């Protein structure tokens, strides 16, 4: 009897081992290899996602109005192939049954404070200005500080051009370049590739070598955590606090820190400000209300201003024509903010102010803003009074 019990126990143990072994073997069965995104030689891109249990999967691609519907194969892999895409960098993300997904096969991620996405690079026949090329490169410096204006710890990035030497007796003009809503201070380098754009333009002698400062654009950081269903810029008090505190922090904290640390030309004729979306509004509100600080102003796809432009720009008049070398307002024609930008341009012109209006194909995307920077930067500091010059101001670094 004991032998029988022992035999049954051994049999049960073996059966259990078999089940465990079978499960282990099953778990070790390799999933189908996922190549995503796959960029084809003709500029089409195939996206793939393994999700056997999903009922519907789509991919949202930057620059397209509607998501692409994916199809599932017998292995549970969803895929879709785009039409031919123009050479560029495209943000994208998956949606599976209403849930947002990053591409687990792609480690190139686009940073954002409200929603991450992946990036796919569609190369061109020749290097594009935002691609790393065999040219001299500038440097990116990352700074941190405690803001007494906003009351938080924050950061800003500084681009110094190729050949910049802190010990040399040369001063450079400065562009303050602002990101949009939901971005962080890294956006213009991490996503916009501004440093590569500037490297390329400098190498082609299309722009003056310049220092570029990219600060965090929130005077009220809570604006990136809005009440569900409420537009963050629909709250007038929050909107105004965000813009006003940003302007104060920029002028009272960031600009003095940059002028102390770098070989800048601190004159207003050698200082420009430009930005995209929310940063476009901040550029206009800061630049056009402080002619003592800026003489070059650019706005790309401006968004977030109030409807009362007279209140936002109380001193703007024909006098601006002698104060500013350039006021440049650009927007994509398919951008949801095109009507707003046209209204700003029309109102500015009614005040007798000269403004350069630029409209290009495109939506509210980085593909438009990279090209805006490529078009805007060569216009800056382009006369004898605004070239890089020897440092002759006593007490400046």
KAPE-V607220 format. One record per residue. N is the residue number from 0. RES is the residue in three letters. BURIAL is b if it has 16 or more other C-alpha atoms within 10 Angstrom, else e. Layout:
n=N res=RES burial=BURIAL
n=N res=RES burial=BURIAL
//
This chain:
n=0 res=UNK burial=e
n=1 res=UNK burial=e
n=2 res=UNK burial=e
n=3 res=UNK burial=e
n=4 res=UNK burial=e
n=5 res=UNK burial=e
n=6 res=UNK burial=e
n=7 res=UNK burial=e
n=8 res=UNK burial=e
n=9 res=UNK burial=e
n=10 res=UNK burial=e
n=11 res=UNK burial=e
n=12 res=UNK burial=e
n=13 res=UNK burial=e
n=14 res=UNK burial=e
n=15 res=UNK burial=e
n=16 res=UNK burial=e
n=17 res=UNK burial=e
n=18 res=UNK burial=e
n=19 res=UNK burial=e
n=20 res=UNK burial=e
n=21 res=UNK burial=e
n=22 res=UNK burial=e
n=23 res=UNK burial=e
n=24 res=UNK burial=e
n=25 res=UNK burial=e
n=26 res=UNK burial=e
n=27 res=UNK burial=e
n=28 res=UNK burial=e
n=29 res=UNK burial=e
n=30 res=UNK burial=e
n=31 res=UNK burial=e
n=32 res=UNK burial=e
n=33 res=UNK burial=e
n=34 res=UNK burial=e
n=35 res=UNK burial=b
n=36 res=UNK burial=b
n=37 res=UNK burial=b
n=38 res=UNK burial=b
n=39 res=UNK burial=e
n=40 res=UNK burial=e
n=41 res=UNK burial=e
n=42 res=UNK burial=b
n=43 res=UNK burial=e
n=44 res=UNK burial=b
n=45 res=UNK burial=e
n=46 res=UNK burial=b
n=47 res=UNK burial=b
n=48 res=UNK burial=b
n=49 res=UNK burial=b
n=50 res=UNK burial=e
n=51 res=UNK burial=e
n=52 res=UNK burial=e
n=53 res=UNK burial=e
n=54 res=UNK burial=e
n=55 res=UNK burial=e
n=56 res=UNK burial=b
n=57 res=UNK burial=b
n=58 res=UNK burial=b
n=59 res=UNK burial=b
n=60 res=UNK burial=b
n=61 res=UNK burial=b
n=62 res=UNK burial=b
n=63 res=UNK burial=e
n=64 res=UNK burial=e
n=65 res=UNK burial=e
n=66 res=UNK burial=b
n=67 res=UNK burial=b
n=68 res=UNK burial=e
n=69 res=UNK burial=b
n=70 res=UNK burial=b
n=71 res=UNK burial=b
n=72 res=UNK burial=e
n=73 res=UNK burial=e
n=74 res=UNK burial=e
n=75 res=UNK burial=b
n=76 res=UNK burial=b
n=77 res=UNK burial=b
n=78 res=UNK burial=b
n=79 res=UNK burial=b
n=80 res=UNK burial=b
n=81 res=UNK burial=e
n=82 res=UNK burial=e
n=83 res=UNK burial=e
n=84 res=UNK burial=e
n=85 res=UNK burial=e
n=86 res=UNK burial=b
n=87 res=UNK burial=b
n=88 res=UNK burial=b
n=89 res=UNK burial=b
n=90 res=UNK burial=b
n=91 res=UNK burial=b
n=92 res=UNK burial=b
n=93 res=UNK burial=b
n=94 res=UNK burial=b
n=95 res=UNK burial=b
n=96 res=UNK burial=e
n=97 res=UNK burial=e
n=98 res=UNK burial=e
n=99 res=UNK burial=b
n=100 res=UNK burial=b
n=101 res=UNK burial=b
n=102 res=UNK burial=b
n=103 res=UNK burial=e
n=104 res=UNK burial=b
n=105 res=UNK burial=e
n=106 res=UNK burial=e
n=107 res=UNK burial=e
n=108 res=UNK burial=b
n=109 res=UNK burial=b
n=110 res=UNK burial=b
n=111 res=UNK burial=b
n=112 res=UNK burial=e
n=113 res=UNK burial=e
n=114 res=UNK burial=e
n=115 res=UNK burial=b
n=116 res=UNK burial=b
n=117 res=UNK burial=b
n=118 res=UNK burial=b
n=119 res=UNK burial=b
n=120 res=UNK burial=b
n=121 res=UNK burial=b
n=122 res=UNK burial=b
n=123 res=UNK burial=e
n=124 res=UNK burial=e
n=125 res=UNK burial=e
n=126 res=UNK burial=e
n=127 res=UNK burial=e
n=128 res=UNK burial=b
n=129 res=UNK burial=b
n=130 res=UNK burial=b
n=131 res=UNK burial=e
n=132 res=UNK burial=e
n=133 res=UNK burial=e
n=134 res=UNK burial=e
n=135 res=UNK burial=e
n=136 res=UNK burial=b
n=137 res=UNK burial=b
n=138 res=UNK burial=e
n=139 res=UNK burial=e
n=140 res=UNK burial=e
n=141 res=UNK burial=e
n=142 res=UNK burial=e
n=143 res=UNK burial=e
n=144 res=UNK burial=e
n=145 res=UNK burial=e
n=146 res=UNK burial=b
n=147 res=UNK burial=e
n=148 res=UNK burial=e
n=149 res=UNK burial=b
n=150 res=UNK burial=e
n=151 res=UNK burial=e
n=152 res=UNK burial=e
n=153 res=UNK burial=b
n=154 res=UNK burial=b
n=155 res=UNK burial=b
n=156 res=UNK burial=b
n=157 res=UNK burial=b
n=158 res=UNK burial=b
n=159 res=UNK burial=b
n=160 res=UNK burial=b
n=161 res=UNK burial=b
n=162 res=UNK burial=e
n=163 res=UNK burial=b
n=164 res=UNK burial=e
n=165 res=UNK burial=e
n=166 res=UNK burial=e
n=167 res=UNK burial=e
n=168 res=UNK burial=e
n=169 res=UNK burial=b
n=170 res=UNK burial=b
n=171 res=UNK burial=b
n=172 res=UNK burial=b
n=173 res=UNK burial=b
n=174 res=UNK burial=b
n=175 res=UNK burial=b
n=176 res=UNK burial=b
n=177 res=UNK burial=b
n=178 res=UNK burial=b
n=179 res=UNK burial=b
n=180 res=UNK burial=b
n=181 res=UNK burial=b
n=182 res=UNK burial=b
n=183 res=UNK burial=b
n=184 res=UNK burial=b
n=185 res=UNK burial=b
n=186 res=UNK burial=b
n=187 res=UNK burial=b
n=188 res=UNK burial=b
n=189 res=UNK burial=e
n=190 res=UNK burial=b
n=191 res=UNK burial=b
n=192 res=UNK burial=b
n=193 res=UNK burial=b
n=194 res=UNK burial=b
n=195 res=UNK burial=b
n=196 res=UNK burial=b
n=197 res=UNK burial=b
n=198 res=UNK burial=b
n=199 res=UNK burial=b
n=200 res=UNK burial=b
n=201 res=UNK burial=b
n=202 res=UNK burial=b
n=203 res=UNK burial=e
n=204 res=UNK burial=e
n=205 res=UNK burial=e
n=206 res=UNK burial=b
n=207 res=UNK burial=b
n=208 res=UNK burial=b
n=209 res=UNK burial=b
n=210 res=UNK burial=b
n=211 res=UNK burial=b
n=212 res=UNK burial=b
n=213 res=UNK burial=b
n=214 res=UNK burial=b
n=215 res=UNK burial=b
n=216 res=UNK burial=b
n=217 res=UNK burial=b
n=218 res=UNK burial=b
n=219 res=UNK burial=b
n=220 res=UNK burial=e
n=221 res=UNK burial=e
n=222 res=UNK burial=b
n=223 res=UNK burial=e
n=224 res=UNK burial=e
n=225 res=UNK burial=e
n=226 res=UNK burial=e
n=227 res=UNK burial=e
n=228 res=UNK burial=e
n=229 res=UNK burial=e
n=230 res=UNK burial=e
n=231 res=UNK burial=b
n=232 res=UNK burial=b
n=233 res=UNK burial=e
n=234 res=UNK burial=e
n=235 res=UNK burial=e
n=236 res=UNK burial=e
n=237 res=UNK burial=b
n=238 res=UNK burial=b
n=239 res=UNK burial=b
n=240 res=UNK burial=b
n=241 res=UNK burial=b
n=242 res=UNK burial=b
n=243 res=UNK burial=b
n=244 res=UNK burial=b
n=245 res=UNK burial=b
n=246 res=UNK burial=b
n=247 res=UNK burial=e
n=248 res=UNK burial=b
n=249 res=UNK burial=b
n=250 res=UNK burial=e
n=251 res=UNK burial=e
n=252 res=UNK burial=b
n=253 res=UNK burial=b
n=254 res=UNK burial=b
n=255 res=UNK burial=e
n=256 res=UNK burial=e
n=257 res=UNK burial=b
n=258 res=UNK burial=e
n=259 res=UNK burial=e
n=260 res=UNK burial=e
n=261 res=UNK burial=b
n=262 res=UNK burial=b
n=263 res=UNK burial=b
n=264 res=UNK burial=b
n=265 res=UNK burial=b
n=266 res=UNK burial=e
n=267 res=UNK burial=b
n=268 res=UNK burial=b
n=269 res=UNK burial=b
n=270 res=UNK burial=b
n=271 res=UNK burial=b
n=272 res=UNK burial=b
n=273 res=UNK burial=b
n=274 res=UNK burial=b
n=275 res=UNK burial=b
n=276 res=UNK burial=b
n=277 res=UNK burial=b
n=278 res=UNK burial=b
n=279 res=UNK burial=b
n=280 res=UNK burial=b
n=281 res=UNK burial=b
n=282 res=UNK burial=b
n=283 res=UNK burial=b
n=284 res=UNK burial=b
n=285 res=UNK burial=b
n=286 res=UNK burial=b
n=287 res=UNK burial=b
n=288 res=UNK burial=b
n=289 res=UNK burial=e
n=290 res=UNK burial=b
n=291 res=UNK burial=e
n=292 res=UNK burial=b
n=293 res=UNK burial=b
n=294 res=UNK burial=b
n=295 res=UNK burial=b
n=296 res=UNK burial=b
n=297 res=UNK burial=b
n=298 res=UNK burial=b
n=299 res=UNK burial=b
n=300 res=UNK burial=b
n=301 res=UNK burial=b
n=302 res=UNK burial=b
n=303 res=UNK burial=b
n=304 res=UNK burial=b
n=305 res=UNK burial=e
n=306 res=UNK burial=e
n=307 res=UNK burial=e
n=308 res=UNK burial=e
n=309 res=UNK burial=e
n=310 res=UNK burial=e
n=311 res=UNK burial=b
n=312 res=UNK burial=e
n=313 res=UNK burial=e
n=314 res=UNK burial=e
n=315 res=UNK burial=b
n=316 res=UNK burial=e
n=317 res=UNK burial=e
n=318 res=UNK burial=e
n=319 res=UNK burial=b
n=320 res=UNK burial=e
n=321 res=UNK burial=e
n=322 res=UNK burial=b
n=323 res=UNK burial=b
n=324 res=UNK burial=b
n=325 res=UNK burial=b
n=326 res=UNK burial=b
n=327 res=UNK burial=b
n=328 res=UNK burial=b
n=329 res=UNK burial=b
n=330 res=UNK burial=b
n=331 res=UNK burial=b
n=332 res=UNK burial=b
n=333 res=UNK burial=e
n=334 res=UNK burial=b
n=335 res=UNK burial=e
n=336 res=UNK burial=b
n=337 res=UNK burial=b
n=338 res=UNK burial=e
n=339 res=UNK burial=b
n=340 res=UNK burial=b
n=341 res=UNK burial=b
n=342 res=UNK burial=e
n=343 res=UNK burial=b
n=344 res=UNK burial=b
n=345 res=UNK burial=e
n=346 res=UNK burial=e
n=347 res=UNK burial=b
n=348 res=UNK burial=e
n=349 res=UNK burial=e
n=350 res=UNK burial=e
n=351 res=UNK burial=e
n=352 res=UNK burial=b
n=353 res=UNK burial=b
n=354 res=UNK burial=b
n=355 res=UNK burial=e
n=356 res=UNK burial=e
n=357 res=UNK burial=b
n=358 res=UNK burial=b
n=359 res=UNK burial=e
n=360 res=UNK burial=e
n=361 res=UNK burial=b
n=362 res=UNK burial=b
n=363 res=UNK burial=b
n=364 res=UNK burial=b
n=365 res=UNK burial=b
n=366 res=UNK burial=b
n=367 res=UNK burial=b
n=368 res=UNK burial=b
n=369 res=UNK burial=b
n=370 res=UNK burial=e
n=371 res=UNK burial=b
n=372 res=UNK burial=b
n=373 res=UNK burial=b
n=374 res=UNK burial=e
n=375 res=UNK burial=b
n=376 res=UNK burial=b
n=377 res=UNK burial=b
n=378 res=UNK burial=b
n=379 res=UNK burial=b
n=380 res=UNK burial=b
n=381 res=UNK burial=e
n=382 res=UNK burial=e
n=383 res=UNK burial=e
n=384 res=UNK burial=e
n=385 res=UNK burial=b
n=386 res=UNK burial=b
n=387 res=UNK burial=b
n=388 res=UNK burial=e
n=389 res=UNK burial=e
n=390 res=UNK burial=b
n=391 res=UNK burial=e
n=392 res=UNK burial=e
n=393 res=UNK burial=e
n=394 res=UNK burial=e
n=395 res=UNK burial=e
n=396 res=UNK burial=b
//
